[in-house]
Amino acid sequence: MYYIAQVDKDICSAKNCHLCTTYCPETNCINYSEQDKSAYISVDRCKACEICIYICKEVAKNDAIKMQWIGELDEGFVIKKSGVVLR
């Protein structure tokens, strides 16, 4: 098991800054949903570098991104013995 970044959609959509999508070093890891007006993490791309947390908390003053164990994420995948399956 490992840590993955998770975005609180309510906090993120209130500020709507997009800074995390700009500064993430992993291509297509953090994207923006027009429907939710919030950033979201592509679980299979996140390397847990925590740059997004710094950008969100210290630069944007938003604090909408936290690290969580992959098994405790609210949505996005199902864990099976053979590996991670995206929903």
C-alpha positions in Angstrom: 0.0 0.0 0.0 1.1 3.6 -0.6 -0.1 7.2 -0.3 -2.1 9.0 -3.0 -3.1 12.6 -3.1 -6.8 13.3 -2.7 -8.6 16.5 -3.5 -11.5 17.8 -1.4 -13.9 18.9 -4.2 -15.8 21.3 -2.0 -12.7 23.2 -0.9 -11.1 23.1 -4.3 -14.2 24.3 -6.3 -14.6 27.3 -3.9 -11.2 28.7 -5.0 -10.9 27.2 -8.5 -7.3 28.2 -9.0 -5.9 25.2 -11.1 -2.4 25.7 -9.7 -1.9 22.0 -8.7 -2.6 21.0 -12.3 0.1 23.4 -13.5 2.9 22.4 -11.0 2.4 18.6 -10.8 5.5 17.0 -12.4 3.7 13.9 -13.5 1.9 14.3 -16.9 -1.9 13.9 -16.7 -1.8 13.1 -13.0 -3.9 16.1 -11.8 -6.6 17.2 -14.1 -9.6 19.6 -13.9 -13.2 18.6 -14.1 -15.5 21.2 -15.6 -18.5 19.3 -14.2 -17.2 19.5 -10.6 -15.3 22.7 -11.0 -12.5 21.0 -9.1 -9.2 19.2 -9.7 -9.0 15.4 -9.4 -6.2 13.0 -9.2 -5.6 10.1 -11.6 -4.8 7.4 -9.1 -2.7 5.4 -11.5 -0.4 8.4 -12.2 0.2 9.8 -8.7 3.7 9.2 -7.4 3.0 10.7 -3.9 5.6 13.5 -4.4 3.4 15.9 -2.4 4.2 18.9 -4.6 0.5 19.5 -5.1 0.0 19.7 -1.3 2.6 22.4 -1.0 1.2 24.3 -3.9 -2.4 24.1 -2.6 -1.6 24.9 1.0 1.3 27.4 0.8 0.9 29.1 -2.6 -2.9 29.0 -3.2 -3.8 29.1 0.5 -6.5 26.6 -0.2 -5.5 23.3 1.7 -7.8 21.2 -0.5 -5.3 18.3 -1.1 -4.3 15.7 1.5 -2.4 12.4 1.3 -4.3 9.2 2.0 -3.6 5.5 1.9 -4.8 4.2 -1.4 -7.1 1.8 0.3 -8.9 4.6 2.1 -9.8 6.8 -0.9 -13.4 7.7 -1.4 -13.7 7.0 -5.1 -12.0 6.0 -8.2 -11.0 2.3 -7.9 -11.6 -1.1 -6.3 -8.7 -3.1 -4.8 -8.6 -6.8 -5.8 -6.0 -9.4 -4.9 -4.7 -9.3 -8.5 -4.2 -5.5 -8.3 -6.0 -2.2 -8.6 -9.0 -1.9 -10.9 -10.2 1.5 -11.9 -13.9 2.2 -11.8 
